[in-house]
Amino acid sequence: DKRVEIALESCRQHLLKLQNPDGSFSSLTKLNKHPGTGPDCLALWALMHCGESRNSKAVQRCMKFLESQQFGVNFGTYEIGLQLCMLEKYFEPEIVASGMYLPENFEDREIARKKLREAIPARFNNFVDNSWKRLDEAWDGNAYGYGSGGFNWSDNSNSQFAMLGMRAAVALGAEVKVEVFVREAKRLFNTFSPINAFDMVPLERPWKPKDQYQSDSRTLIRPGGWGYSGGLASDGKFKAVPHGCSGGGLCSLAIAIDELAFRKMLKPEDELAADKCLAGGIAALMHCGVRLYGQANERIKIEDDRAPKAKKEKKPAPKRNADDWEGMIVDMLVERTNNACGGGRGLFYDLWAMERGFVICGVKTFAGVDWYQHVATFLLSC
């Protein structure tokens, strides 16, 4: 799509304009109040995905800044996860050349991993090893927490960024211990919450190869998902799912299960449990057409502190037919745009979580709708 190419180039140019002379991207850097290098890594990651060569002056300037700051962090898990994801993109040429993305078994990956470690500078190998171990330290026995920053709770939001970081660390050649993936799979099994308001549906597994059993009409599952702090309401009365955390849960569970299967450590009963959770999460998001729980939740509004605003009368959402999935998606996008907020609950956070979950699970359509094309069209119109 030519519009996508234009948008990516526009984004690249915008990021280049935002970059500070020292290579950073944060506006706080100008005030000598740098919040940690997570935002810079996120911007650099996006810049390279927009087509900027890693050998360009802008990328090298940012990498120099990051190293000068020793890849410092403020909000632990989020930033470390982003740092590792950025480095996977930065060292993509070495990863591809080593064959790290190609092996179909653990033994062949070990050969590629050793080749990759020789190609990546030792200081970055050491950083990646230390980073996944720091993520591991953020596990509090229930889920991943911040690891730093003065916050002492854990949640599904931190956990999904931890698993993104762990996956990137594996791609970068780190020997991440298998316990990381075992316990995350178990945690997501145990906290998956069925939604009783939804009808049972056949088990669908779009992530399976075509020569394997993808659909099982004899096995019925209850759609469900995950909330911010774990499962959803225990009474099962929710009529929608928080798709930011449910999309993140899909992605995290798929990462864990893929790694266990790759290491030939996935038990048949765990594979079936994972299939039911993944299919249930997808079905719930489809069932409610990404109509969020946000209507029942107060949103943190972005206030203009320059002048008081008149209180807006909240208009009820338009009534939609049960099969009006596109209309429901539009409702969600409008609701999230009008109620933009921070704290990990914003529009782009949720859309990115949903996209990661659907892509890794092989979901092509969203209840008959090409969800990616629809959301991309919306974003292009912003």
QUIVENMO-V369955 format. One record per residue. N is the residue number from 0. RES is the residue in one small letter. SS is DSSP state (H for helix, E for strand, L for the rest). PHI is phi as a letter, one per 40 degrees, with the letter a starting at -180 (NA if undefined). NEAR is the number of other ideal C-beta (glycine too) atoms within 10 Angstrom. Layout:
N/RES/SS/PHI/NEAR, N/RES/SS/PHI/NEAR
//
This chain:
0/d/L/NA/10, 1/k/H/c/6, 2/r/H/c/11, 3/v/H/c/12, 4/e/H/c/10, 5/i/H/c/11, 6/a/H/c/16, 7/l/H/c/14, 8/e/H/c/12, 9/s/H/c/11, 10/c/H/c/16, 11/r/H/c/18, 12/q/H/c/12, 13/h/H/c/12, 14/l/H/c/19, 15/l/H/c/14, 16/k/H/c/7, 17/l/H/c/13, 18/q/L/c/20, 19/n/L/c/15, 20/p/L/d/9, 21/d/L/c/14, 22/g/L/h/22, 23/s/L/c/24, 24/f/L/b/20, 25/s/L/c/18, 26/s/H/c/12, 27/l/H/c/12, 28/t/H/c/19, 29/k/H/c/12, 30/l/H/b/8, 31/n/L/f/6, 32/k/L/b/9, 33/h/L/c/18, 34/p/L/c/17, 35/g/L/h/23, 36/t/L/c/28, 37/g/H/d/24, 38/p/H/d/21, 39/d/H/c/29, 40/c/H/c/27, 41/l/H/c/17, 42/a/H/c/19, 43/l/H/c/31, 44/w/H/d/18, 45/a/H/c/18, 46/l/H/d/26, 47/m/H/c/21, 48/h/H/c/13, 49/c/L/c/17, 50/g/L/h/11, 51/e/L/c/20, 52/s/L/c/11, 53/r/L/c/16, 54/n/L/c/8, 55/s/L/c/13, 56/k/H/c/12, 57/a/H/c/18, 58/v/H/c/18, 59/q/H/c/13, 60/r/H/c/17, 61/c/H/c/28, 62/m/H/c/18, 63/k/H/c/12, 64/f/H/c/21, 65/l/H/c/21, 66/e/H/c/14, 67/s/H/c/13, 68/q/L/c/17, 69/q/L/f/9, 70/f/L/f/22, 71/g/L/c/15, 72/v/L/b/24, 73/n/L/b/16, 74/f/L/b/20, 75/g/H/e/24, 76/t/H/d/30, 77/y/H/d/26, 78/e/H/c/28, 79/i/H/c/29, 80/g/H/d/29, 81/l/H/c/26, 82/q/H/d/27, 83/l/H/c/28, 84/c/H/c/21, 85/m/H/c/27, 86/l/H/c/26, 87/e/H/c/21, 88/k/H/c/18, 89/y/H/c/21, 90/f/L/c/24, 91/e/H/d/15, 92/p/H/d/11, 93/e/H/c/19, 94/i/H/c/20, 95/v/H/c/12, 96/a/H/c/13, 97/s/H/c/22, 98/g/L/g/15, 99/m/L/c/23, 100/y/L/c/11, 101/l/L/c/10, 102/p/L/d/15, 103/e/L/b/8, 104/n/L/a/10, 105/f/H/c/13, 106/e/H/c/8, 107/d/H/c/12, 108/r/H/c/21, 109/e/H/c/13, 110/i/H/c/13, 111/a/H/c/18, 112/r/H/c/21, 113/k/H/c/11, 114/k/H/c/15, 115/l/H/c/22, 116/r/H/c/19, 117/e/H/c/12, 118/a/H/c/15, 119/i/L/c/19, 120/p/L/d/10, 121/a/H/d/9, 122/r/H/c/9, 123/f/H/c/18, 124/n/H/d/17, 125/n/H/c/10, 126/f/H/c/20, 127/v/H/c/26, 128/d/H/c/17, 129/n/H/c/13, 130/s/H/c/24, 131/w/H/c/25, 132/k/H/c/13, 133/r/H/c/17, 134/l/H/c/26, 135/d/H/c/16, 136/e/H/c/14, 137/a/L/c/22, 138/w/E/c/21, 139/d/L/b/14, 140/g/L/h/8, 141/n/L/b/14, 142/a/L/a/23, 143/y/E/c/30, 144/g/E/b/22, 145/y/L/c/22, 146/g/L/g/23, 147/s/L/a/17, 148/g/L/g/16, 149/g/L/g/7, 150/f/L/b/14, 151/n/L/b/8, 152/w/L/b/11, 153/s/E/b/23, 154/d/L/a/20, 155/n/H/c/27, 156/s/H/c/23, 157/n/H/d/27, 158/s/H/c/28, 159/q/H/c/31, 160/f/H/c/26, 161/a/H/c/30, 162/m/H/c/26, 163/l/H/c/23, 164/g/H/c/29, 165/m/H/c/27, 166/r/H/c/25, 167/a/H/c/24, 168/a/H/c/25, 169/v/H/c/24, 170/a/H/c/21, 171/l/L/c/28, 172/g/L/g/26, 173/a/L/c/21, 174/e/L/c/12, 175/v/L/c/21, 176/k/L/c/12, 177/v/L/c/12, 178/e/H/d/10, 179/v/H/d/21, 180/f/H/c/27, 181/v/H/c/17, 182/r/H/c/14, 183/e/H/c/25, 184/a/H/c/23, 185/k/H/c/13, 186/r/H/c/24, 187/l/H/c/28, 188/f/H/d/15, 189/n/H/c/11, 190/t/H/b/20, 191/f/L/c/24, 192/s/E/b/21, 193/p/E/c/20, 194/i/L/b/22, 195/n/L/c/14, 196/a/L/c/14, 197/f/L/c/21, 198/d/L/c/10, 199/m/E/c/12, 200/v/E/b/18, 201/p/E/c/13, 202/l/E/c/21, 203/e/E/b/20, 204/r/L/b/18, 205/p/L/c/15, 206/w/L/c/20, 207/k/L/c/13, 208/p/L/d/8, 209/k/L/c/5, 210/d/L/c/6, 211/q/L/b/8, 212/y/L/c/10, 213/q/L/c/14, 214/s/E/b/13, 215/d/E/b/15, 216/s/E/c/9, 217/r/E/c/7, 218/t/E/b/14, 219/l/E/b/12, 220/i/E/b/20, 221/r/E/c/19, 222/p/L/d/23, 223/g/E/a/25, 224/g/E/i/32, 225/w/L/b/30, 226/g/L/b/20, 227/y/L/c/15, 228/s/L/c/15, 229/g/L/i/19, 230/g/L/c/18, 231/l/L/c/26, 232/a/L/d/11, 233/s/L/c/7, 234/d/L/c/7, 235/g/L/g/15, 236/k/L/c/10, 237/f/L/c/22, 238/k/L/b/14, 239/a/L/a/25, 240/v/L/b/29, 241/p/L/c/23, 242/h/H/c/26, 243/g/H/c/29, 244/c/H/c/27, 245/s/H/c/30, 246/g/H/c/30, 247/g/H/c/29, 248/g/H/c/31, 249/l/H/d/32, 250/c/H/c/26, 251/s/H/c/30, 252/l/H/c/28, 253/a/H/c/24, 254/i/H/c/22, 255/a/H/c/26, 256/i/H/c/23, 257/d/H/d/17, 258/e/H/c/23, 259/l/H/c/20, 260/a/H/c/14, 261/f/H/c/16, 262/r/L/c/14, 263/k/L/f/8, 264/m/L/b/13, 265/l/L/c/19, 266/k/L/c/9, 267/p/H/d/7, 268/e/H/c/8, 269/d/H/c/18, 270/e/H/c/13, 271/l/H/c/13, 272/a/H/c/19, 273/a/H/c/24, 274/d/H/d/20, 275/k/H/c/20, 276/c/H/c/26, 277/l/H/c/28, 278/a/H/c/24, 279/g/H/c/26, 280/g/H/c/26, 281/i/H/c/26, 282/a/H/c/24, 283/a/H/c/26, 284/l/H/c/26, 285/m/H/c/21, 286/h/H/c/23, 287/c/L/c/24, 288/g/L/f/24, 289/v/L/f/27, 290/r/L/c/22, 291/l/L/c/21, 292/y/H/c/18, 293/g/H/d/19, 294/q/H/c/16, 295/a/H/c/9, 296/n/L/b/10, 297/e/L/c/8, 298/r/L/b/16, 299/i/L/c/12, 300/k/L/c/12, 301/i/L/c/11, 302/e/L/c/8, 303/d/L/c/8, 304/d/L/c/6, 305/r/L/c/6, 306/a/L/a/5, 307/p/L/c/8, 308/k/L/b/9, 309/a/L/c/5, 310/k/L/c/6, 311/k/L/c/8, 312/e/L/c/5, 313/k/L/c/9, 314/k/L/c/7, 315/p/L/c/6, 316/a/L/c/13, 317/p/L/c/11, 318/k/L/c/7, 319/r/L/b/15, 320/n/L/c/8, 321/a/L/d/8, 322/d/L/b/11, 323/d/L/c/14, 324/w/H/c/23, 325/e/H/c/16, 326/g/H/c/15, 327/m/H/c/23, 328/i/H/c/20, 329/v/H/c/16, 330/d/H/d/19, 331/m/H/c/26, 332/l/H/c/20, 333/v/H/c/14, 334/e/H/c/16, 335/r/H/c/22, 336/t/H/c/12, 337/n/H/c/13, 338/n/L/b/19, 339/a/L/d/14, 340/c/L/a/16, 341/g/L/c/9, 342/g/L/g/10, 343/g/L/g/19, 344/r/L/b/21, 345/g/L/c/19, 346/l/H/d/21, 347/f/H/c/12, 348/y/H/d/19, 349/d/H/c/24, 350/l/H/c/22, 351/w/H/c/15, 352/a/H/c/24, 353/m/H/c/25, 354/e/H/c/17, 355/r/H/c/19, 356/g/H/c/27, 357/f/H/c/23, 358/v/H/c/14, 359/i/H/c/19, 360/c/L/c/19, 361/g/L/g/14, 362/v/L/c/21, 363/k/L/c/10, 364/t/L/b/15, 365/f/E/b/22, 366/a/L/f/17, 367/g/L/g/10, 368/v/E/b/16, 369/d/L/c/12, 370/w/H/c/24, 371/y/H/c/16, 372/q/H/c/12, 373/h/H/c/17, 374/v/H/c/20, 375/a/H/c/17, 376/t/H/c/13, 377/f/H/c/17, 378/l/H/c/14, 379/l/H/c/12, 380/s/H/c/8, 381/c/L/c/9
//
